[in-house]
Amino acid sequence: MPLMVMLWLTITQAAVACGPAKDRSGCKDCIVDQMKYSCPSCVPLFHCMARCLWGGTARAKCIRKCDCDGGKPRLSDCKKCMARCKCSCVA
């Protein structure tokens, strides 16, 4: 559950082109599919971020800890990959 919350928080701004959400499972399904098929290399990074943030550490410190000093993928790469779920996750 913490991972889902953290991922939802990475999808920050709703796109104007998105219509109303048809069902609530669309967001979860999109995130699961992205992590399984499109962004599997981001899973360890998101797990690290979720553990760090839920442990009460400041976001900036978690980014420094989990972003692996320039390794691939970067947190920014993973956020771009997960942004495909933006319309599915509009509240």
N, C-alpha and C positions, 0 to 999 in steps of 0.2 A: 504493500500500500504506500509506504513512503516514496518509493520509486515513482509510482503513478502521480503522486502529488507533485514531486519535484519536476517531472516531465511536463505536467500540466502548466506549471509555473514558467517553464521555458518558452511556452507558446503564449507570448505575452499580449500582443495586440491583435484584435480581431480585424480581419480584412473586410472592407466595405462590401466587396463583391459576394460575401457569404450570405446565404439566405438563412432563415430560421432553422435551427437544428430539428431534424425530423425525429430522432430518437437519441436517448442518452447513451446508448451503447456504441454509437458511431465513433465517439472520441476514443474510448478505450480500445475498440477494435483497430482503429487507425494506428494508435501508439504501439499496440502489440505487433501489428503487421510490419510497421516501420522497423521496430527493433529486431524482428525475426529475419526480415528479408532485405531491407534497404540500408539499415544502419547497424548491423550486428557488431561492428567494431566499436560502437559507442557504448555498448552495454556496460563494460567495466568502468568507463568514465562516469556514466550516470549512476551506477551503484556507489562509486566513491563519493560523488557529490551528494547523493541522498543520505548516506551514512554520516557524512561530515555535517551537512546542514541540520539533520535531525539530532545530531549530537550537540547542537547549540553553538557551533562555530560560525563566525561571521562569513558571509558569502565570499568576500575578497580572499580570505584565508583559504577557504575551500577551493576556490578557483586555482590559487597558487599550488595547493597541495595536489589537486587531481588533474590539472592540465598538463602534467608531465614535461614541463620545461621545453616546449616546442615540439614534442613528439606528435605522432599522428595516430588517430585523428585529434584535432584540437577541439576544445569545447565549442568554439564558434562553428566548426564544421558539423558537429553533432546537432547544434541548434538549427542550422540550416536544413539538415536532413529531416529533423522532426517538424520543421515548419510546414511541411506538407500536410500536417494534420490540423492546421489552423482553422480551416472552415468546419471540420468535424467537431472541433472543441469549443466553438463559439457558444457562450452561455445563452 
